Amino acid sequence: MNANIDYAKLYIKWLNENIEQYKVSNNISRITLPFMDKNNDFIDIYIINQKDNTYTLTDDGAILNDLIISGFDIKSKRRNEILKSIIRSYGISISNNNELTVNCSIEDLPIKKHLLAQCMIKVNDMFFLSKNTVQSIFLEDVQSYLDNNNIRYIDDISIVGKSKLITHYDFGIAKSKIASERFIKTVNNFDINSARNIIFSWGDTKSERHSDTQLYVFINDINKKVSPEAYSALKEYDIIPAMWSKKENYINELIA
């Protein structure tokens, strides 16, 4: 890996080349980000300039309402608990219309937009289930895997990186006498866009952590084809792509 790569500059260049902004009305703008939902559509964030010079950021209900239309029951007790845990970790709220939303000042707008985008991607990814298949939530599967193998962890970790942006990690494992600090991300639907986001976020995070800190990305590859390009991209940046079908291979590394 080239240690001199400017991750922030690389990522921002890619964003600038692929982001679109449209003025919907005098006080509403729409930002289209180059991250895809389960329908392979780019995600949109609406920025509403309120009369008191604060801002409301919202997905206009796109993520949750699409899941509901797809037949996914977000009101079942366990799934609702997981949903609330995810949005809470990003500081996001759910409106009565199923909007993912957050209020902020102009100073906080960039970081809140970043957190809302992360939250939208995470909710869409964690709750992407086939209507014809009964499955548990992948995040819950990974947590059970850690519990069942007596792997100690802290869940819902938020880390401020070099860019001052906040990145959320599903689990963290503290440094021990024989192993470095480790973070874990879970990805249910892994593609090149996911890889790009993870690479930037991890480069931003790692620059503020110990040099030997590691990231494990648990990827759900059960009955799914994983992009070789995305897989190789993680390895190129010293990120460990942990395939769920081979999860037993990582127990000794994580339990240390």
Disulfide bonds with the S-S distance in Angstrom:
none
